[in-house]
Amino acid sequence: PTCTNSGDSTSWTSGNRTIYYGCNDVGSGCNGSYSGGSATYTTTTGQATIAAYTIKDNAGRTVTCPARTANVYVDKSAPSVPTSVLRYDSSSGTVRTNTDTSWTNKTLWWGSFSSTDSGSGVNRYEFSEKCSGSVTGTLSSHYTYSSNKNNYYCIRAVDNVGLAMADPENKDVDFSIYTKKF
């Protein structure tokens, strides 16, 4: 008999993944009591170890299949709540705190987005005007505000399988923007 493996993938999924390990024998066939098995992964996992196992054919021959590393790539965890920085004028301007609600005639630069994801990695950041719960747009490296605005915004990180932690309505990640051109 020969050892078989299937189900491995290096493509991330937010679904479950089952890894199969088993037996193939074109002669007498595999003995059902010693034909391998499967493992289903339902939590965030990159790779997993499949322990050594024994297979046996119907003629009584046995083979010990060695332990191996299986590529599972299941992501069930959303990214962390993102952080960002709001500055006056540019990426090197003075930091504006989220408690500052005064009007300004300066351009505001919003960037330095940061979040972590233990699975597939952070893919993008999305924002919501007025923290309405609906996505207003996607943020790449930064966002600039220079027109009349009296608004507040929320951001969330989205990973490579589409999971997002912070809902755009989450008031913990919002800030107010008050800009006015004079």
C-alpha positions as CSV (number, residue, x, y, z in Angstrom):
1,P,0.0,0.0,0.0
2,T,1.0,3.6,-0.5
3,C,0.4,6.7,1.6
4,T,-1.9,9.4,0.2
5,N,-2.7,13.0,1.1
6,S,-5.2,15.5,-0.2
7,G,-7.0,18.7,0.7
8,D,-3.9,20.9,1.3
9,S,-3.9,24.5,-0.1
10,T,-1.8,27.6,0.2
11,S,-4.8,29.8,-0.7
12,W,-6.4,31.4,2.4
13,T,-10.1,30.7,3.0
14,S,-12.6,31.9,5.6
15,G,-14.3,28.5,5.5
16,N,-13.3,25.2,7.1
17,R,-10.7,23.0,5.4
18,T,-10.4,19.2,5.6
19,I,-7.1,17.5,5.1
20,Y,-7.2,13.8,4.2
21,Y,-4.5,11.2,4.7
22,G,-5.0,7.7,3.7
23,C,-4.1,4.6,1.8
24,N,-4.0,3.5,-1.9
25,D,-3.5,-0.1,-2.9
26,V,-4.2,-1.3,-6.5
27,G,-3.7,-5.0,-5.6
28,S,-5.8,-6.3,-2.7
29,G,-7.2,-2.9,-1.6
30,C,-6.8,-1.1,1.7
31,N,-8.0,-2.5,5.0
32,G,-10.7,-0.2,6.2
33,S,-9.5,-0.4,9.8
34,Y,-6.0,0.9,8.7
35,S,-6.8,3.3,5.9
36,G,-6.0,6.7,7.3
37,G,-8.4,9.5,8.2
38,S,-9.0,13.2,8.0
39,A,-8.7,16.4,10.1
40,T,-11.1,19.4,9.7
41,Y,-9.7,22.8,10.7
42,T,-12.3,25.3,11.9
43,T,-10.0,28.0,13.5
44,T,-7.2,30.2,12.1
45,T,-4.4,27.9,11.1
46,G,-1.6,28.3,8.6
47,Q,0.1,24.9,8.7
48,A,-0.6,21.9,10.9
49,T,1.2,18.6,11.6
50,I,-0.4,15.4,10.5
51,A,0.9,12.7,12.9
52,A,2.5,9.5,11.6
53,Y,-0.1,6.7,10.9
54,T,-0.1,3.1,9.8
55,I,-1.9,1.8,6.7
56,K,-2.6,-1.8,5.8
57,D,-3.7,-3.6,2.7
58,N,-6.1,-6.6,2.6
59,A,-3.1,-8.9,2.1
60,G,-1.7,-7.9,5.5
61,R,1.2,-5.7,4.4
62,T,1.6,-2.6,6.6
63,V,3.3,0.7,5.9
64,T,4.0,3.5,8.5
65,C,3.3,6.9,6.8
66,P,5.6,9.6,8.2
67,A,4.4,12.7,10.0
68,R,4.1,15.7,7.7
69,T,3.2,19.3,7.6
70,A,-0.1,20.1,5.9
71,N,-0.9,23.5,4.3
72,V,-4.3,24.4,5.9
73,Y,-4.6,28.2,5.5
74,V,-7.9,28.8,7.2
75,D,-8.5,32.4,8.5
76,K,-11.4,32.8,11.0
77,S,-10.0,35.9,12.7
78,A,-10.7,39.5,11.7
79,P,-7.9,42.1,11.9
80,S,-7.4,44.2,15.0
81,V,-9.2,47.5,15.4
82,P,-7.1,49.9,13.2
83,T,-5.2,52.9,14.4
84,S,-4.5,56.0,12.4
85,V,-3.1,59.5,12.7
86,L,-4.7,62.8,11.7
87,R,-2.3,65.7,10.9
88,Y,-2.5,69.3,9.7
89,D,-1.3,69.9,6.1
90,S,0.7,66.7,5.3
91,S,2.1,63.4,6.6
92,S,4.8,65.4,8.5
93,G,2.4,68.0,9.9
94,T,1.4,68.5,13.5
95,V,-0.8,65.7,14.9
96,R,-4.4,66.7,15.5
97,T,-6.0,64.8,18.4
98,N,-9.5,63.4,18.2
99,T,-10.6,65.7,21.1
100,D,-9.8,68.8,19.0
101,T,-13.2,70.0,17.7
102,S,-12.1,73.5,16.6
103,W,-12.6,74.7,13.1
104,T,-9.5,75.0,10.9
105,N,-8.7,76.4,7.5
106,K,-5.9,73.9,7.0
107,T,-5.9,70.8,5.0
108,L,-6.2,67.7,7.1
109,W,-4.1,64.6,6.3
110,W,-5.4,61.2,7.5
111,G,-3.0,58.3,7.3
112,S,-0.5,55.9,9.0
113,F,-3.2,53.2,9.1
114,S,-2.1,50.2,11.2
115,S,-3.7,46.9,12.0
116,T,-2.6,43.3,12.5
117,D,-4.1,40.0,11.2
118,S,-2.9,36.6,12.4
119,G,-4.2,34.8,9.3
120,S,-4.3,36.0,5.7
121,G,-3.1,39.6,6.4
122,V,-4.6,43.0,6.1
123,N,-5.8,43.7,2.6
124,R,-7.3,47.2,2.9
125,Y,-8.8,49.9,5.1
126,E,-12.4,51.2,4.6
127,F,-14.0,54.3,6.1
128,S,-17.5,55.5,6.8
129,E,-18.6,59.1,6.9
130,K,-20.6,59.9,10.0
131,C,-19.9,56.4,11.2
132,S,-23.1,55.3,9.4
133,G,-22.3,51.7,9.1
134,S,-22.0,51.8,5.3
135,V,-18.7,52.0,3.6
136,T,-18.0,55.4,2.1
137,G,-14.6,54.5,0.5
138,T,-11.4,52.5,0.6
139,L,-8.2,54.1,2.0
140,S,-4.8,53.1,0.4
141,S,-2.1,55.2,2.0
142,H,-3.8,58.3,3.2
143,Y,-6.8,60.6,2.7
144,T,-6.8,64.4,2.5
145,Y,-9.7,66.7,3.6
146,S,-9.5,70.3,2.3
147,S,-13.1,71.4,1.7
148,N,-15.9,72.5,4.0
149,K,-16.6,69.6,6.3
150,N,-18.2,69.1,9.6
151,N,-18.1,65.4,9.9
152,Y,-16.7,62.4,11.7
153,Y,-15.3,59.2,10.3
154,C,-14.7,55.6,11.3
155,I,-12.3,53.1,9.8
156,R,-12.0,49.3,9.8
157,A,-9.4,46.9,8.5
158,V,-10.4,44.1,6.1
159,D,-8.2,41.0,5.6
160,N,-7.5,39.0,2.5
161,V,-10.6,36.7,3.0
162,G,-13.0,39.6,3.6
163,L,-13.2,39.5,7.4
164,A,-13.4,42.9,9.2
165,M,-13.2,43.6,12.9
166,A,-14.3,47.1,13.5
167,D,-17.7,48.0,12.3
168,P,-17.7,51.5,10.8
169,E,-20.2,52.4,13.5
170,N,-17.6,51.7,16.2
171,K,-17.2,55.0,18.1
172,D,-13.8,53.8,19.5
173,V,-12.1,54.4,16.1
174,D,-13.7,57.7,15.0
175,F,-12.7,61.3,15.1
176,S,-14.3,64.5,14.1
177,I,-13.2,66.8,11.3
178,Y,-14.1,70.4,11.2
179,T,-12.6,72.2,8.2
180,K,-13.6,75.4,6.6
181,K,-11.9,77.3,3.7
182,F,-11.8,81.0,4.4
